[in-house]
Amino acid sequence: MKTRIHPLVLAVIILGAIGFIVSLVNNPVYVILTIALTVLVVYLISNYLRTGRLLPRFSAPSSSTARPNKTQTKKSSSATRKNIPFTVIEGSKGKSGKSNDKDSKPKIYH
């Protein structure tokens, strides 16, 4: 099904186009300058939202050797961890009549 544009929206678009054409005929330098500045501001804002900096190539270079990457620190920390097995201690809750056996070894799960 074809989408229809509301008549009020269509009237605003037509009046905006007529106003743009009239101001382009009367003062073309002003209109071109306004369009160029708008494009520049939109570019700077989109670049800032993407990278966090307005002009990343003009900013000071960051040294990647001074701060290690997060993934590198996670890999190195997992390699230095000790492998300690967990010991399961048998509890007496819910058991009936049996006392703790001293001969039995604790269960170790790896």
N, C-alpha and C positions, 0 to 999 in steps of 0.2 A: 504494500500500500504506500502510496506517495505521501510524504509528510508535507503538511501545509504550514506556511508561515502566517502567523497572526497578522491581520491587516495593520495594527498599530506598529508592530515591529518593522514591517515592510515600509511604512510611511517614514519612520525614523531613519531607516537605512537610506531611503531615497533622498530625504532632506539632508542627511549627512554627506552623501555623495555630491549633491548639488552645491553645498557649502564648500566642500573641498575643491571642486572644480573652479568655483568663483574666486576663492582665495588663491588658487594656483595661477589663475589668469592675472589677477591684480598684483600679486607680489610673489613670484615663483621662488626667489632666493630664500625668503622667510619660510615658506612651506618646505623646501628641500632641507633647510637647516633644522627645522623642527623634526622632520622625519629622521634625519641623521642622528640627532641627539637622542631621540627616542630609541632608535636601534642600538646606540651605544649603551644607554642605560639598561636596556633589556639584556644585552650581552653581558655587561658587568654583573648584573644581579644573578643571571643564570650561572655564570662562572663562579660567583661567590657561593651560591647554594650547592654547587657540585663539589668544589674543592675547599671551601672555607677561606679563600683569599680572593681579593679583587683582581690582582694581577700577579699570578704565581711566578711568571718568569722574571719579573722585576724585583721580587722579594729576595731576601738574603738566602743563600743556599744553605740547606740544612745538612748537617753531617750525619749520615746514616750509620757511621761507625761508633758515634758517641752513645747512641741509644739503640739497644738491640730491639729487634722486632718482637712483637708479642708471641708469635708462633715459635720463634727461636727460643725464647725463655721457657715456654711450656715444654718443648722437647728436651731441653737440657735439665729441667727440674724433674721430669719423669725418669730420666736416666739415673739420677742420683738418689732416688728413693730406695729405702731399704725394704727388702721383701720379708716382712714379719708375718708368720702364720697366725691366724686367729684360733684361740682355744675356746671351745664350747664348754661351759660349766653347766652340769646337769642340776636343775633346780628341783625342789621337792613339792612344788605347787601342783596339786592335782594327782599326785601319786599316792597309792594306798599301800601301807604295810612294808614297803621296802626301805631299808636304811641305806646310807651311802656305803658303797663297797670300796674298801681301800685298795683292793687288788686291781680294780679296773683302771685303765688308762683313760685320760680325757680324749675326746674325739677332736681331731685336728682336721680342718677343712682348708684346702688350698685354693 
